[in-house]
């Protein structure tokens, strides 16, 4: 079974591992730090054996990586893997920012249905089914999210069911939240946020989430 080191240490940007299988341009590894798109969080950018990862996708409990044609790798080859750490860290910060905003929305504006989400390196978004604009609530939502972040609380991230690969995160004051993404160690790493409302159609509301720079030390 693939060892997902990005769960064990999401701050690791370099890992020596071994190629497990090769099928043309597609390879799998025995252990990996390169996250594949899941739960709205974009895939990492990275390299395997010096070759750029063109695509990363989940396949059951495994991850298939697409490399350039002619990569020359074979099963059993020892390879160095890397990720674009600056991008990964922004994804982690925006991912957790979105998680916090979502939980506050559920608590303060519920009942409300989430109908979509996406975490990119420049911003995150959450889409809701809602008949009225969320604009009047944005200032209060931002203040509550910033308060959780400013408290610099420790973030627990662990398995709820190791056999099924199910994971969760939890912060004091919140119930456990199922999530298999990469998580920060503390809420303070997110930094202050900017929330914006976008109209995406009747009965739908989008909250866009932006980080304020610089990156926390």
N, C-alpha and C positions, 0 to 999 in steps of 0.2 A: 504494500500500500504506500502511496505517495506520502512522504513526510512534508507537511506544510509548515515550513520554518517561519513563514510570515505570520503565523499565529503564535509561535513560540517567542519570536523576537521580531516584531514589526519594524524595529529600528536598524536591522541588519541589512547592509547594502551590498555585501559581497559574500558569496558562498561557493566553496568547492564541492562538487557533487558528481554524480555519474549518470550517463545517458542510460535510460531503461529500454526504450524501444525507438526504432526509426522506421518511418513509412514515408519515403520520399522526402518532402520538405518538412514533414511533421515529426516531432520528437517528443518523448516524455522523459521525465527525470525520476531519480529515486528520491530526491529531496529538492525543495525549491523555495526561493524567496520571492519569486515573480508571481504576483497576484493576477488572477484572471477575472475579467468582468463578472460581477455578481452583485445582486441586491442594489443595482443602480450605480455601484462604484466602478469607475473605469479601470481597465487593466493597467498594470505597471508598464513603463517603457524600460527595456533592459536588453542584456546580451547573454548568449549562451555560447561558451567557447569562442568568444570574440565576434560572434555573428549576431546581428540585430534580430530581436524577436519582432516579427512582422504581425503576429496575431497570437493571442492567448485565449483559450476557451475551455470551459469546464466540460468534462466528459465523465459523468458519474462522479466518483470520488477522485478521479484523475484530472490532470490538466494537460491539454495538447498545445504545444508551442509550434508555430510555423516559422521556419527560418528561410533565408534565401536559398534558391536552388544551388546545388553544388557545395553544400556546407561540409561534406566529408566526414561527418560524425557517424559513429557506429555504436551499437549497444555495448555497454561496458567502458566506453571512453570516459576518462576523467576530464571534467570541464570546470572552468570558473564561470560563475554566473554573477551578473551585476544588475542593479536597478538604478534608474535616475532618482537619486535620493531626494533632491529638492522637490521633484514632482510628487514622489510618494508622500513626503511630509505634508505638502499642501493638500493632497487627497485625504490624508488622515485627519488633518485639521478640519477640512470642510465636511468630511463624513461625520465627524463627531458633532460639529456645529449643527448639521442637519438633524442628527438624532435628537439633540437637546431641544431644538426648535420644535420638532415633531411631537415630542413628549409634552412640551408646554402647551402646544396647540390642543392636543388631546385633553389635557387637564383643564385648560381655561376656556376653550371654545367648543368642546365636545357637547353632544355626540357629532363627530365629523368623520368623513370617509376619505382616507388617502387613496388617490387613484393613480399616482405615479411619482417617481423620484429619479434624480440623476445627479451623480457626483463627478464633476470634472475638476481639472486643476485650476480653473479660473473662477468657478462658482459652483454652488449646489442649488438644486431646486426641489421643491416638494409641491405636488399638485393635489388639490382637494376638490371634492364635490361640495359646492356651497352656493346658495342662491344669491347671497349678498357679498359685496366687496369686503375683503379683509383689511383694507387700508386703515380704518379707524383703530384697529387693534395692533398695528405694527409697532408703534412706539412702546406699548406695554410689553409686547412679546420680546422686543429687542432688549428692554431693560431686564426682564426676567432671565433671558438667556445670558446676558452679560454678567448678571449676579452669580449664576452658577459657574461661569468661567472664571470670574474674579476670585471666587472662593478657593480656586486651585485644589479641587477635591481629587483624591485618588480614584482612578477608574479601574474597576475589576473587569477582566475579560477572561472567560474560561469556558470549559465544556459544560453543557447541561446534559448531553448524551454523547459520550466519547465514541461509542460504537457507531452511531449514526452521523457523527461529525457535526453535531449541533452545538452552537456556541451562543453566548450571551454577553452583554455588558451590563454593569450596574454602577451607579453613583449614589451616594447617600441622598435620601429624599426621593428616589425614584425606584419603582419596581424593576426587577430584571427585565431586560429587553432582548429578545432573540436577535442575533446578528452575527454573521460570519465574516465581517469585514476586518480590516486592520485598524487597531485602536491605539490611541494615545495612552500615556501613563497617567496624566493628570489633566483636568479640565482647563487649567491655566494656559496650557500650550496652544489653545485655540486662538486666544487674543480677541480683542473687541470685534464685533460683527456689524455689518450693515444689512438690513433686510429691505427688500423692495417687493411690491406687489405688481404682478403682470396679469393682464386680462387675456385669457386663452380661449374664451368662448362662454356662451351662456351656461350658467350653472357650474362653472369651473373657475377655480382660483389658483394662482401660482404664487408661491413665496420664493423669491430668489435670495440666496445667502452669499454674501461676499466677506472675505477676510479683510481686515485693516492691517496694513503693514506698519512697521517691520515685523518679521517673524519673531515670536517670543524667544528670548535667549534661553 
